[in-house]
Amino acid sequence: MGNKRRRERNVNPQPFLATEESMAVSRNRSRPPKRHQEHEQMILNKLSDKILKEAFKQQKEIVDEQNDELNVDGIRFYAVQVSASRDNSENIDDFAGFSETRSQFDDYEDQINEEDEKLLEAFLSKDVGPQPTLGDVIAARIKEQDINMSSEARPTPKLDSSVIEHYKAMGKLLSTYTSGKLPKGFKHIPAMSCWEEVLYLTEPEKWSPAAVYQATRIFASNMNSKRAERFYKLVLLPRVREDIRKHKRLHFELFQTLKKALYKPAAFNKGILFPLFKSGNCNLREAVIVGSVVQKMSIPRDHSSVALLRLAEMDYCGTTSYIIKLFIDKKHALPHRVLDALVTHFMRFLDDSRVMPVIWHQTLLAFVQRYRHDLRKEDKDNLNQLMQKQRHYLVTPEILRELNLSRNRGEKDHDNMLMSSVSVINKTVEEDRFDIPEVPMEEDD
């Protein structure tokens, strides 16, 4: 009997104390939280909401990026400056090619008219040589370094034999590349001092369209603007023009490559846009395809201003009006220097005896409609004089109407119009208290 009581005492030596503790715990649980506890709970809730919103935002960005890469459902690309090369290198390994169900012709085929193409050919330069490629530049550089070198089809740069064999074998792989991982050695090319010679060994003119796209992704991310410009001018632009010349359209992957090249707008302008229209032989098909990229992508205002300034100062080749109109339609607030250059560009055709194409008149109309209030009075007088020489029965009246119904640069609305509107608003209402209209009254029954 005593052992039993001793055993119960060991199991619960202070039963009343335990009961009080349990009652205290229950009382604490039933008490409402204090003020500082509520404040901390609100902070935690707000913080958790912010974290969830940020997580959803990042998840949406990841999904949008994947959709952009696969080009699903026609989602537009947005120009984003790629600065983190590590992230891009990881995405390169996950490239699975483009969707086979997507049309490779995009929507620029409907904008090309054979009659307009023949009309614009009259403005092209016929004595322009072929577009220089990376192979031409490197071959000429090798021959300058070694005068005694015998003339061979493709001279080899003076590099280590193992490097030459490695990148020549890589070039054969890139000629049949469709999707998947690229060789690791290819990703190191942008960091090399002799990157042009190494790239020359891979024979870029034989790359598959998917390899050109992947190379543009790597070089646009890991190269500075000057090196990217060289790659665009010597590799990408000749490849695009050759594909258009052969197939009368551009391969879908090469079209996506031009979009990817716009991640560096300055390099795109100097490496693709300016050499193409400065060559003097850019036909309508090439202008429409490159212009489709410019139209779809977002370009910063400063780069658009520089592009318009340089295009306005170039020798006119017919298709220049088309690309100028696309930049004008972006409706950027242009500096006065660019506007003056555009006026000078149009005034060059004052004494031109050629019949200007319709796109020239449409470009002038778009310019006047958008920037009519930013033009000087002498500019408008000159454009009115130009319209007497270069006329179009439908477009010219609209241009003259826009010029005549607009104010000049630096001017505001006329003072008399402003005063008349103020006087009408502030005019007091005059009433005759004795002139009260009669009100019909109902007769009592």
ABEGO torsion letter per residue (X at the ends): XAAAAAAAAAABABAAAAAAAAAAAAAAAABBBBAAAAAAAAAAAAAAAAAAAAAAAAAAAAAAAAAAAAGBGGBBBBBBBBABAAAAAAAAAABAEBBAABBAAEAAAAABBAAAAAAAAAABBAABBBBBBAAAAAAAAAAAABAABBBBABBBBBBBAAAAAAAAAAAAAAAABABEBBBAAAAAAAABAAAAAAAAAAGAAABBAAAAAAAAAAAAAABBAAAAAAAAAAAAAAAAAAAAAAAGBBBAAAAAAAAAAAABAAAAAAAAAAAAAAAGABBAAAAAAAAAAAAABBBBAAAAAAAAAAAAABBBAGAAAAAAAAAAAAGBBBBAAAAAAAAAAAAAAAABABBBBAAAAAAAAAAAAAAAAABBAAAAAAAAAAAAABBBAAAAAAAAAAAAABBBBGBBBBAAAAAAAAAAAABBBBBBAABBBBBBBBBBX
